[in-house]
Amino acid sequence: MKTITIDIAEKTVEYFKDIDETTGIPYQTIIGMYLTDCMENNGRINVSWVRDEKNKRFAGETYAD
């Protein structure tokens, strides 16, 4: 197990928090479970990056295959 820090959109966190409320499993654990499931099942996404000049960083959009 490795602890990391990542930026996640607020609406994405809220999505997993809603699952937390219905299952009683902490949302951080659910996110980890989801990522592990993607890795184990060879899940792939298409990612396109656009420079966000306002925030001086790259913003991505993902599309599930």
PDB file of N, CA, C, O and CB in Angstrom:
ATOM      1  N   MET A   1       0.857  -1.175   0.000  1.00  0.00           N
ATOM      2  CA  MET A   1       0.000   0.000   0.000  1.00  0.00           C
ATOM      3  C   MET A   1       0.890   1.221   0.000  1.00  0.00           C
ATOM      4  O   MET A   1       1.894   1.256   0.712  1.00  0.00           O
ATOM      5  CB  MET A   1      -0.968   0.007   1.219  1.00  0.00           C
ATOM      6  N   LYS A   2       0.538   2.231  -0.792  1.00  0.00           N
ATOM      7  CA  LYS A   2       1.289   3.475  -0.854  1.00  0.00           C
ATOM      8  C   LYS A   2       0.317   4.634  -0.726  1.00  0.00           C
ATOM      9  O   LYS A   2      -0.714   4.653  -1.398  1.00  0.00           O
ATOM     10  CB  LYS A   2       2.108   3.577  -2.170  1.00  0.00           C
ATOM     11  N   THR A   3       0.629   5.594   0.119  1.00  0.00           N
ATOM     12  CA  THR A   3      -0.169   6.799   0.280  1.00  0.00           C
ATOM     13  C   THR A   3       0.310   7.834  -0.726  1.00  0.00           C
ATOM     14  O   THR A   3       1.509   8.084  -0.848  1.00  0.00           O
ATOM     15  CB  THR A   3      -0.077   7.348   1.732  1.00  0.00           C
ATOM     16  N   ILE A   4      -0.645   8.445  -1.458  1.00  0.00           N
ATOM     17  CA  ILE A   4      -0.319   9.475  -2.438  1.00  0.00           C
ATOM     18  C   ILE A   4      -1.244  10.668  -2.251  1.00  0.00           C
ATOM     19  O   ILE A   4      -2.261  10.579  -1.564  1.00  0.00           O
ATOM     20  CB  ILE A   4      -0.427   8.921  -3.878  1.00  0.00           C
ATOM     21  N   THR A   5      -0.884  11.772  -2.864  1.00  0.00           N
ATOM     22  CA  THR A   5      -1.735  12.956  -2.893  1.00  0.00           C
ATOM     23  C   THR A   5      -2.036  13.264  -4.347  1.00  0.00           C
ATOM     24  O   THR A   5      -1.122  13.376  -5.165  1.00  0.00           O
ATOM     25  CB  THR A   5      -1.057  14.177  -2.178  1.00  0.00           C
ATOM     26  N   ILE A   6      -3.333  13.404  -4.677  1.00  0.00           N
ATOM     27  CA  ILE A   6      -3.728  13.719  -6.048  1.00  0.00           C
ATOM     28  C   ILE A   6      -4.817  14.778  -6.030  1.00  0.00           C
ATOM     29  O   ILE A   6      -5.555  14.910  -5.053  1.00  0.00           O
ATOM     30  CB  ILE A   6      -4.213  12.449  -6.794  1.00  0.00           C
ATOM     31  N   ASP A   7      -4.912  15.534  -7.125  1.00  0.00           N
ATOM     32  CA  ASP A   7      -6.001  16.490  -7.305  1.00  0.00           C
ATOM     33  C   ASP A   7      -7.136  15.784  -8.016  1.00  0.00           C
ATOM     34  O   ASP A   7      -6.940  15.180  -9.071  1.00  0.00           O
ATOM     35  CB  ASP A   7      -5.537  17.747  -8.102  1.00  0.00           C
ATOM     36  N   ILE A   8      -8.332  15.861  -7.433  1.00  0.00           N
ATOM     37  CA  ILE A   8      -9.518  15.243  -8.019  1.00  0.00           C
ATOM     38  C   ILE A   8     -10.618  16.290  -8.030  1.00  0.00           C
ATOM     39  O   ILE A   8     -10.802  17.014  -7.052  1.00  0.00           O
ATOM     40  CB  ILE A   8      -9.960  13.958  -7.227  1.00  0.00           C
ATOM     41  N   ALA A   9     -11.345  16.372  -9.128  1.00  0.00           N
ATOM     42  CA  ALA A   9     -12.449  17.326  -9.236  1.00  0.00           C
ATOM     43  C   ALA A   9     -13.433  17.122  -8.085  1.00  0.00           C
ATOM     44  O   ALA A   9     -13.710  15.995  -7.673  1.00  0.00           O
ATOM     45  CB  ALA A   9     -13.172  17.175 -10.597  1.00  0.00           C
ATOM     46  N   GLU A  10     -13.949  18.234  -7.582  1.00  0.00           N
ATOM     47  CA  GLU A  10     -14.870  18.173  -6.441  1.00  0.00           C
ATOM     48  C   GLU A  10     -16.083  17.298  -6.727  1.00  0.00           C
ATOM     49  O   GLU A  10     -16.524  16.549  -5.856  1.00  0.00           O
ATOM     50  CB  GLU A  10     -15.330  19.571  -6.065  1.00  0.00           C
ATOM     51  N   LYS A  11     -16.630  17.385  -7.948  1.00  0.00           N
ATOM     52  CA  LYS A  11     -17.813  16.570  -8.273  1.00  0.00           C
ATOM     53  C   LYS A  11     -17.475  15.082  -8.286  1.00  0.00           C
ATOM     54  O   LYS A  11     -18.334  14.247  -8.003  1.00  0.00           O
ATOM     55  CB  LYS A  11     -18.393  16.983  -9.636  1.00  0.00           C
ATOM     56  N   THR A  12     -16.226  14.749  -8.613  1.00  0.00           N
ATOM     57  CA  THR A  12     -15.798  13.354  -8.584  1.00  0.00           C
ATOM     58  C   THR A  12     -15.711  12.858  -7.148  1.00  0.00           C
ATOM     59  O   THR A  12     -16.144  11.747  -6.843  1.00  0.00           O
ATOM     60  CB  THR A  12     -14.443  13.185  -9.290  1.00  0.00           C
ATOM     61  N   VAL A  13     -15.152  13.680  -6.270  1.00  0.00           N
ATOM     62  CA  VAL A  13     -15.073  13.315  -4.854  1.00  0.00           C
ATOM     63  C   VAL A  13     -16.477  13.140  -4.292  1.00  0.00           C
ATOM     64  O   VAL A  13     -16.733  12.193  -3.547  1.00  0.00           O
ATOM     65  CB  VAL A  13     -14.294  14.387  -4.047  1.00  0.00           C
ATOM     66  N   GLU A  14     -17.391  14.045  -4.643  1.00  0.00           N
ATOM     67  CA  GLU A  14     -18.775  13.946  -4.163  1.00  0.00           C
ATOM     68  C   GLU A  14     -19.424  12.651  -4.629  1.00  0.00           C
ATOM     69  O   GLU A  14     -20.177  12.032  -3.878  1.00  0.00           O
ATOM     70  CB  GLU A  14     -19.599  15.148  -4.645  1.00  0.00           C
ATOM     71  N   TYR A  15     -19.144  12.239  -5.853  1.00  0.00           N
ATOM     72  CA  TYR A  15     -19.674  10.972  -6.374  1.00  0.00           C
ATOM     73  C   TYR A  15     -19.265   9.809  -5.472  1.00  0.00           C
ATOM     74  O   TYR A  15     -20.097   8.986  -5.089  1.00  0.00           O
ATOM     75  CB  TYR A  15     -19.176  10.727  -7.820  1.00  0.00           C
ATOM     76  N   PHE A  16     -17.970   9.750  -5.136  1.00  0.00           N
ATOM     77  CA  PHE A  16     -17.492   8.660  -4.290  1.00  0.00           C
ATOM     78  C   PHE A  16     -17.964   8.815  -2.847  1.00  0.00           C
ATOM     79  O   PHE A  16     -18.158   7.812  -2.160  1.00  0.00           O
ATOM     80  CB  PHE A  16     -15.974   8.592  -4.333  1.00  0.00           C
ATOM     81  N   LYS A  17     -18.150  10.029  -2.378  1.00  0.00           N
ATOM     82  CA  LYS A  17     -18.693  10.239  -1.030  1.00  0.00           C
ATOM     83  C   LYS A  17     -20.137   9.750  -0.940  1.00  0.00           C
ATOM     84  O   LYS A  17     -20.556   9.238   0.098  1.00  0.00           O
ATOM     85  CB  LYS A  17     -18.615  11.728  -0.644  1.00  0.00           C
ATOM     86  N   ASP A  18     -20.900   9.906  -2.026  1.00  0.00           N
ATOM     87  CA  ASP A  18     -22.271   9.384  -2.055  1.00  0.00           C
ATOM     88  C   ASP A  18     -22.266   7.869  -1.916  1.00  0.00           C
ATOM     89  O   ASP A  18     -23.107   7.305  -1.216  1.00  0.00           O
ATOM     90  CB  ASP A  18     -22.985   9.797  -3.358  1.00  0.00           C
ATOM     91  N   ILE A  19     -21.327   7.209  -2.577  1.00  0.00           N
ATOM     92  CA  ILE A  19     -21.203   5.757  -2.449  1.00  0.00           C
ATOM     93  C   ILE A  19     -20.797   5.398  -1.022  1.00  0.00           C
ATOM     94  O   ILE A  19     -21.285   4.418  -0.459  1.00  0.00           O
ATOM     95  CB  ILE A  19     -20.171   5.200  -3.466  1.00  0.00           C
ATOM     96  N   ASP A  20     -19.905   6.193  -0.445  1.00  0.00           N
ATOM     97  CA  ASP A  20     -19.474   6.025   0.952  1.00  0.00           C
ATOM     98  C   ASP A  20     -20.690   6.000   1.878  1.00  0.00           C
ATOM     99  O   ASP A  20     -20.797   5.138   2.751  1.00  0.00           O
ATOM    100  CB  ASP A  20     -18.502   7.165   1.369  1.00  0.00           C
ATOM    101  N   GLU A  21     -21.605   6.954   1.680  1.00  0.00           N
ATOM    102  CA  GLU A  21     -22.781   7.061   2.547  1.00  0.00           C
ATOM    103  C   GLU A  21     -23.695   5.847   2.444  1.00  0.00           C
ATOM    104  O   GLU A  21     -24.319   5.457   3.431  1.00  0.00           O
ATOM    105  CB  GLU A  21     -23.562   8.311   2.207  1.00  0.00           C
ATOM    106  N   THR A  22     -23.780   5.248   1.266  1.00  0.00           N
ATOM    107  CA  THR A  22     -24.680   4.108   1.100  1.00  0.00           C
ATOM    108  C   THR A  22     -24.029   2.780   1.473  1.00  0.00           C
ATOM    109  O   THR A  22     -24.726   1.821   1.804  1.00  0.00           O
ATOM    110  CB  THR A  22     -25.166   4.045  -0.325  1.00  0.00           C
ATOM    111  N   THR A  23     -22.681   2.715   1.422  1.00  0.00           N
ATOM    112  CA  THR A  23     -22.011   1.446   1.711  1.00  0.00           C
ATOM    113  C   THR A  23     -21.330   1.409   3.076  1.00  0.00           C
ATOM    114  O   THR A  23     -21.100   0.337   3.635  1.00  0.00           O
ATOM    115  CB  THR A  23     -20.996   1.164   0.648  1.00  0.00           C
ATOM    116  N   GLY A  24     -21.006   2.604   3.612  1.00  0.00           N
ATOM    117  CA  GLY A  24     -20.257   2.651   4.866  1.00  0.00           C
ATOM    118  C   GLY A  24     -18.759   2.443   4.674  1.00  0.00           C
ATOM    119  O   GLY A  24     -18.010   2.368   5.648  1.00  0.00           O
ATOM    120  N   ILE A  25     -18.319   2.348   3.411  1.00  0.00           N
ATOM    121  CA  ILE A  25     -16.899   2.197   3.102  1.00  0.00           C
ATOM    122  C   ILE A  25     -16.340   3.592   2.842  1.00  0.00           C
ATOM    123  O   ILE A  25     -16.925   4.336   2.054  1.00  0.00           O
ATOM    124  CB  ILE A  25     -16.669   1.242   1.863  1.00  0.00           C
ATOM    125  N   PRO A  26     -15.229   3.976   3.473  1.00  0.00           N
ATOM    126  CA  PRO A  26     -14.670   5.321   3.259  1.00  0.00           C
ATOM    127  C   PRO A  26     -14.420   5.589   1.769  1.00  0.00           C
ATOM    128  O   PRO A  26     -13.959   4.716   1.033  1.00  0.00           O
ATOM    129  CB  PRO A  26     -13.352   5.485   4.053  1.00  0.00           C
ATOM    130  N   TYR A  27     -14.734   6.811   1.348  1.00  0.00           N
ATOM    131  CA  TYR A  27     -14.618   7.126  -0.081  1.00  0.00           C
ATOM    132  C   TYR A  27     -13.202   6.965  -0.611  1.00  0.00           C
ATOM    133  O   TYR A  27     -13.019   6.616  -1.777  1.00  0.00           O
ATOM    134  CB  TYR A  27     -15.086   8.535  -0.334  1.00  0.00           C
ATOM    135  N   GLN A  28     -12.197   7.213   0.223  1.00  0.00           N
ATOM    136  CA  GLN A  28     -10.813   7.020  -0.222  1.00  0.00           C
ATOM    137  C   GLN A  28     -10.558   5.553  -0.559  1.00  0.00           C
ATOM    138  O   GLN A  28      -9.863   5.243  -1.527  1.00  0.00           O
ATOM    139  CB  GLN A  28      -9.823   7.498   0.863  1.00  0.00           C
ATOM    140  N   THR A  29     -11.123   4.662   0.240  1.00  0.00           N
ATOM    141  CA  THR A  29     -10.995   3.222  -0.006  1.00  0.00           C
ATOM    142  C   THR A  29     -11.715   2.846  -1.290  1.00  0.00           C
ATOM    143  O   THR A  29     -11.212   2.038  -2.071  1.00  0.00           O
ATOM    144  CB  THR A  29     -11.557   2.408   1.180  1.00  0.00           C
ATOM    145  N   ILE A  30     -12.897   3.431  -1.517  1.00  0.00           N
ATOM    146  CA  ILE A  30     -13.669   3.134  -2.724  1.00  0.00           C
ATOM    147  C   ILE A  30     -12.900   3.594  -3.966  1.00  0.00           C
ATOM    148  O   ILE A  30     -12.872   2.882  -4.969  1.00  0.00           O
ATOM    149  CB  ILE A  30     -15.061   3.817  -2.664  1.00  0.00           C
ATOM    150  N   ILE A  31     -12.280   4.767  -3.910  1.00  0.00           N
ATOM    151  CA  ILE A  31     -11.482   5.248  -5.037  1.00  0.00           C
ATOM    152  C   ILE A  31     -10.340   4.276  -5.299  1.00  0.00           C
ATOM    153  O   ILE A  31     -10.079   3.928  -6.450  1.00  0.00           O
ATOM    154  CB  ILE A  31     -10.934   6.675  -4.764  1.00  0.00           C
ATOM    155  N   GLY A  32      -9.661   3.837  -4.257  1.00  0.00           N
ATOM    156  CA  GLY A  32      -8.586   2.865  -4.413  1.00  0.00           C
ATOM    157  C   GLY A  32      -9.082   1.558  -5.005  1.00  0.00           C
ATOM    158  O   GLY A  32      -8.425   0.974  -5.866  1.00  0.00           O
ATOM    159  N   MET A  33     -10.251   1.092  -4.543  1.00  0.00           N
ATOM    160  CA  MET A  33     -10.835  -0.139  -5.076  1.00  0.00           C
ATOM    161  C   MET A  33     -11.156   0.021  -6.558  1.00  0.00           C
ATOM    162  O   MET A  33     -10.919  -0.891  -7.351  1.00  0.00           O
ATOM    163  CB  MET A  33     -12.107  -0.521  -4.294  1.00  0.00           C
ATOM    164  N   TYR A  34     -11.695   1.180  -6.929  1.00  0.00           N
ATOM    165  CA  TYR A  34     -12.039   1.446  -8.325  1.00  0.00           C
ATOM    166  C   TYR A  34     -10.788   1.425  -9.202  1.00  0.00           C
ATOM    167  O   TYR A  34     -10.785   0.812 -10.270  1.00  0.00           O
ATOM    168  CB  TYR A  34     -12.759   2.802  -8.454  1.00  0.00           C
ATOM    169  N   LEU A  35      -9.732   2.092  -8.753  1.00  0.00           N
ATOM    170  CA  LEU A  35      -8.490   2.125  -9.525  1.00  0.00           C
ATOM    171  C   LEU A  35      -7.865   0.734  -9.641  1.00  0.00           C
ATOM    172  O   LEU A  35      -7.340   0.371 -10.694  1.00  0.00           O
ATOM    173  CB  LEU A  35      -7.495   3.092  -8.881  1.00  0.00           C
ATOM    174  N   THR A  36      -7.922  -0.037  -8.564  1.00  0.00           N
ATOM    175  CA  THR A  36      -7.398  -1.404  -8.602  1.00  0.00           C
ATOM    176  C   THR A  36      -8.192  -2.244  -9.591  1.00  0.00           C
ATOM    177  O   THR A  36      -7.612  -3.020 -10.351  1.00  0.00           O
ATOM    178  CB  THR A  36      -7.440  -2.047  -7.198  1.00  0.00           C
ATOM    179  N   ASP A  37      -9.515  -2.098  -9.590  1.00  0.00           N
ATOM    180  CA  ASP A  37     -10.364  -2.838 -10.525  1.00  0.00           C
ATOM    181  C   ASP A  37     -10.014  -2.467 -11.970  1.00  0.00           C
ATOM    182  O   ASP A  37      -9.934  -3.344 -12.831  1.00  0.00           O
ATOM    183  CB  ASP A  37     -11.858  -2.553 -10.243  1.00  0.00           C
ATOM    184  N   CYS A  38      -9.808  -1.183 -12.236  1.00  0.00           N
ATOM    185  CA  CYS A  38      -9.412  -0.756 -13.592  1.00  0.00           C
ATOM    186  C   CYS A  38      -8.105  -1.415 -13.999  1.00  0.00           C
ATOM    187  O   CYS A  38      -7.984  -1.917 -15.117  1.00  0.00           O
ATOM    188  CB  CYS A  38      -9.273   0.781 -13.665  1.00  0.00           C
ATOM    189  N   MET A  39      -7.130  -1.417 -13.108  1.00  0.00           N
ATOM    190  CA  MET A  39      -5.823  -1.997 -13.402  1.00  0.00           C
ATOM    191  C   MET A  39      -5.938  -3.506 -13.633  1.00  0.00           C
ATOM    192  O   MET A  39      -5.378  -4.027 -14.597  1.00  0.00           O
ATOM    193  CB  MET A  39      -4.840  -1.707 -12.256  1.00  0.00           C
ATOM    194  N   GLU A  40      -6.651  -4.202 -12.766  1.00  0.00           N
ATOM    195  CA  GLU A  40      -6.757  -5.659 -12.874  1.00  0.00           C
ATOM    196  C   GLU A  40      -7.543  -6.094 -14.108  1.00  0.00           C
ATOM    197  O   GLU A  40      -7.304  -7.174 -14.648  1.00  0.00           O
ATOM    198  CB  GLU A  40      -7.413  -6.224 -11.628  1.00  0.00           C
ATOM    199  N   ASN A  41      -8.474  -5.261 -14.553  1.00  0.00           N
ATOM    200  CA  ASN A  41      -9.293  -5.601 -15.722  1.00  0.00           C
ATOM    201  C   ASN A  41      -8.825  -4.877 -16.973  1.00  0.00           C
ATOM    202  O   ASN A  41      -9.549  -4.785 -17.964  1.00  0.00           O
ATOM    203  CB  ASN A  41     -10.751  -5.269 -15.457  1.00  0.00           C
ATOM    204  N   ASN A  42      -7.597  -4.363 -16.910  1.00  0.00           N
ATOM    205  CA  ASN A  42      -6.969  -3.710 -18.053  1.00  0.00           C
ATOM    206  C   ASN A  42      -7.810  -2.561 -18.597  1.00  0.00           C
ATOM    207  O   ASN A  42      -7.883  -2.350 -19.807  1.00  0.00           O
ATOM    208  CB  ASN A  42      -6.715  -4.720 -19.149  1.00  0.00           C
ATOM    209  N   GLY A  43      -8.453  -1.811 -17.675  1.00  0.00           N
ATOM    210  CA  GLY A  43      -9.258  -0.662 -18.086  1.00  0.00           C
ATOM    211  C   GLY A  43      -8.388   0.408 -18.717  1.00  0.00           C
ATOM    212  O   GLY A  43      -7.283   0.672 -18.243  1.00  0.00           O
ATOM    213  N   ARG A  44      -8.869   1.016 -19.768  1.00  0.00           N
ATOM    214  CA  ARG A  44      -8.126   2.063 -20.471  1.00  0.00           C
ATOM    215  C   ARG A  44      -9.023   3.278 -20.673  1.00  0.00           C
ATOM    216  O   ARG A  44     -10.235   3.147 -20.845  1.00  0.00           O
ATOM    217  CB  ARG A  44      -7.592   1.546 -21.835  1.00  0.00           C
ATOM    218  N   ILE A  45      -8.421   4.445 -20.650  1.00  0.00           N
ATOM    219  CA  ILE A  45      -9.139   5.671 -20.963  1.00  0.00           C
ATOM    220  C   ILE A  45      -8.353   6.434 -22.018  1.00  0.00           C
ATOM    221  O   ILE A  45      -7.137   6.287 -22.134  1.00  0.00           O
ATOM    222  CB  ILE A  45      -9.355   6.539 -19.689  1.00  0.00           C
ATOM    223  N   ASN A  46      -9.061   7.245 -22.781  1.00  0.00           N
ATOM    224  CA  ASN A  46      -8.423   8.175 -23.708  1.00  0.00           C
ATOM    225  C   ASN A  46      -8.337   9.518 -22.994  1.00  0.00           C
ATOM    226  O   ASN A  46      -9.317   9.973 -22.404  1.00  0.00           O
ATOM    227  CB  ASN A  46      -9.220   8.289 -25.074  1.00  0.00           C
ATOM    228  N   VAL A  47      -7.197  10.138 -23.045  1.00  0.00           N
ATOM    229  CA  VAL A  47      -7.001  11.399 -22.340  1.00  0.00           C
ATOM    230  C   VAL A  47      -6.551  12.462 -23.327  1.00  0.00           C
ATOM    231  O   VAL A  47      -5.647  12.229 -24.129  1.00  0.00           O
ATOM    232  CB  VAL A  47      -5.971  11.243 -21.197  1.00  0.00           C
ATOM    233  N   SER A  48      -7.180  13.630 -23.270  1.00  0.00           N
ATOM    234  CA  SER A  48      -6.709  14.771 -24.051  1.00  0.00           C
ATOM    235  C   SER A  48      -6.420  15.912 -23.080  1.00  0.00           C
ATOM    236  O   SER A  48      -7.205  16.173 -22.168  1.00  0.00           O
ATOM    237  CB  SER A  48      -7.764  15.201 -25.139  1.00  0.00           C
ATOM    238  N   TRP A  49      -5.292  16.589 -23.278  1.00  0.00           N
ATOM    239  CA  TRP A  49      -4.848  17.640 -22.367  1.00  0.00           C
ATOM    240  C   TRP A  49      -4.943  18.992 -23.039  1.00  0.00           C
ATOM    241  O   TRP A  49      -4.568  19.148 -24.201  1.00  0.00           O
ATOM    242  CB  TRP A  49      -3.415  17.382 -21.895  1.00  0.00           C
ATOM    243  N   VAL A  50      -5.445  19.969 -22.304  1.00  0.00           N
ATOM    244  CA  VAL A  50      -5.566  21.335 -22.788  1.00  0.00           C
ATOM    245  C   VAL A  50      -4.950  22.260 -21.749  1.00  0.00           C
ATOM    246  O   VAL A  50      -5.208  22.115 -20.554  1.00  0.00           O
ATOM    247  CB  VAL A  50      -7.055  21.711 -23.069  1.00  0.00           C
ATOM    248  N   ARG A  51      -4.135  23.211 -22.200  1.00  0.00           N
ATOM    249  CA  ARG A  51      -3.498  24.155 -21.290  1.00  0.00           C
ATOM    250  C   ARG A  51      -4.552  25.102 -20.731  1.00  0.00           C
ATOM    251  O   ARG A  51      -5.249  25.773 -21.492  1.00  0.00           O
ATOM    252  CB  ARG A  51      -2.372  24.946 -22.006  1.00  0.00           C
ATOM    253  N   ASP A  52      -4.673  25.160 -19.410  1.00  0.00           N
ATOM    254  CA  ASP A  52      -5.592  26.050 -18.709  1.00  0.00           C
ATOM    255  C   ASP A  52      -4.790  27.292 -18.327  1.00  0.00           C
ATOM    256  O   ASP A  52      -4.117  27.306 -17.296  1.00  0.00           O
ATOM    257  CB  ASP A  52      -6.238  25.351 -17.436  1.00  0.00           C
ATOM    258  N   GLU A  53      -4.859  28.321 -19.145  1.00  0.00           N
ATOM    259  CA  GLU A  53      -4.036  29.519 -18.922  1.00  0.00           C
ATOM    260  C   GLU A  53      -4.410  30.243 -17.631  1.00  0.00           C
ATOM    261  O   GLU A  53      -3.549  30.847 -16.990  1.00  0.00           O
ATOM    262  CB  GLU A  53      -4.174  30.476 -20.100  1.00  0.00           C
ATOM    263  N   LYS A  54      -5.675  30.189 -17.246  1.00  0.00           N
ATOM    264  CA  LYS A  54      -6.110  30.873 -16.020  1.00  0.00           C
ATOM    265  C   LYS A  54      -5.410  30.296 -14.795  1.00  0.00           C
ATOM    266  O   LYS A  54      -4.941  31.043 -13.936  1.00  0.00           O
ATOM    267  CB  LYS A  54      -7.636  30.764 -15.853  1.00  0.00           C
ATOM    268  N   ASN A  55      -5.340  28.980 -14.713  1.00  0.00           N
ATOM    269  CA  ASN A  55      -4.753  28.324 -13.543  1.00  0.00           C
ATOM    270  C   ASN A  55      -3.313  27.873 -13.780  1.00  0.00           C
ATOM    271  O   ASN A  55      -2.690  27.281 -12.898  1.00  0.00           O
ATOM    272  CB  ASN A  55      -5.597  27.133 -13.147  1.00  0.00           C
ATOM    273  N   LYS A  56      -2.783  28.158 -14.986  1.00  0.00           N
ATOM    274  CA  LYS A  56      -1.402  27.814 -15.325  1.00  0.00           C
ATOM    275  C   LYS A  56      -1.085  26.339 -15.091  1.00  0.00           C
ATOM    276  O   LYS A  56      -0.057  25.992 -14.510  1.00  0.00           O
ATOM    277  CB  LYS A  56      -0.452  28.666 -14.521  1.00  0.00           C
ATOM    278  N   ARG A  57      -1.971  25.502 -15.547  1.00  0.00           N
ATOM    279  CA  ARG A  57      -1.770  24.055 -15.444  1.00  0.00           C
ATOM    280  C   ARG A  57      -2.507  23.380 -16.581  1.00  0.00           C
ATOM    281  O   ARG A  57      -3.253  24.029 -17.313  1.00  0.00           O
ATOM    282  CB  ARG A  57      -2.255  23.508 -14.071  1.00  0.00           C
ATOM    283  N   PHE A  58      -2.305  22.095 -16.731  1.00  0.00           N
ATOM    284  CA  PHE A  58      -3.007  21.338 -17.757  1.00  0.00           C
ATOM    285  C   PHE A  58      -4.274  20.750 -17.164  1.00  0.00           C
ATOM    286  O   PHE A  58      -4.273  20.248 -16.040  1.00  0.00           O
ATOM    287  CB  PHE A  58      -2.109  20.226 -18.342  1.00  0.00           C
ATOM    288  N   ALA A  59      -5.340  20.815 -17.921  1.00  0.00           N
ATOM    289  CA  ALA A  59      -6.619  20.232 -17.507  1.00  0.00           C
ATOM    290  C   ALA A  59      -6.937  19.102 -18.474  1.00  0.00           C
ATOM    291  O   ALA A  59      -6.805  19.267 -19.687  1.00  0.00           O
ATOM    292  CB  ALA A  59      -7.774  21.309 -17.484  1.00  0.00           C
ATOM    293  N   GLY A  60      -7.348  17.974 -17.956  1.00  0.00           N
ATOM    294  CA  GLY A  60      -7.609  16.827 -18.814  1.00  0.00           C
ATOM    295  C   GLY A  60      -9.070  16.473 -18.864  1.00  0.00           C
ATOM    296  O   GLY A  60      -9.828  16.709 -17.923  1.00  0.00           O
ATOM    297  N   GLU A  61      -9.444  15.905 -19.979  1.00  0.00           N
ATOM    298  CA  GLU A  61     -10.751  15.307 -20.114  1.00  0.00           C
ATOM    299  C   GLU A  61     -10.522  13.837 -20.395  1.00  0.00           C
ATOM    300  O   GLU A  61      -9.661  13.480 -21.199  1.00  0.00           O
ATOM    301  CB  GLU A  61     -11.601  15.994 -21.238  1.00  0.00           C
ATOM    302  N   THR A  62     -11.276  12.997 -19.745  1.00  0.00           N
ATOM    303  CA  THR A  62     -11.094  11.563 -19.957  1.00  0.00           C
ATOM    304  C   THR A  62     -12.362  10.988 -20.576  1.00  0.00           C
ATOM    305  O   THR A  62     -13.474  11.457 -20.335  1.00  0.00           O
ATOM    306  CB  THR A  62     -10.751  10.836 -18.622  1.00  0.00           C
ATOM    307  N   TYR A  63     -12.149   9.968 -21.371  1.00  0.00           N
ATOM    308  CA  TYR A  63     -13.246   9.278 -22.031  1.00  0.00           C
ATOM    309  C   TYR A  63     -13.018   7.782 -21.864  1.00  0.00           C
ATOM    310  O   TYR A  63     -11.995   7.254 -22.300  1.00  0.00           O
ATOM    311  CB  TYR A  63     -13.350   9.676 -23.546  1.00  0.00           C
ATOM    312  N   ALA A  64     -13.947   7.115 -21.248  1.00  0.00           N
ATOM    313  CA  ALA A  64     -13.798   5.665 -21.052  1.00  0.00           C
ATOM    314  C   ALA A  64     -13.995   4.950 -22.378  1.00  0.00           C
ATOM    315  O   ALA A  64     -14.879   5.292 -23.164  1.00  0.00           O
ATOM    316  CB  ALA A  64     -14.810   5.135 -19.994  1.00  0.00           C
ATOM    317  N   ASP A  65     -13.144   3.941 -22.612  1.00  0.00           N
ATOM    318  CA  ASP A  65     -13.291   3.119 -23.815  1.00  0.00           C
ATOM    319  C   ASP A  65     -14.358   2.070 -23.610  1.00  0.00           C
ATOM    320  O   ASP A  65     -14.627   1.279 -24.514  1.00  0.00           O
ATOM    321  CB  ASP A  65     -11.963   2.455 -24.188  1.00  0.00           C
TER     322      ASP A  65
END
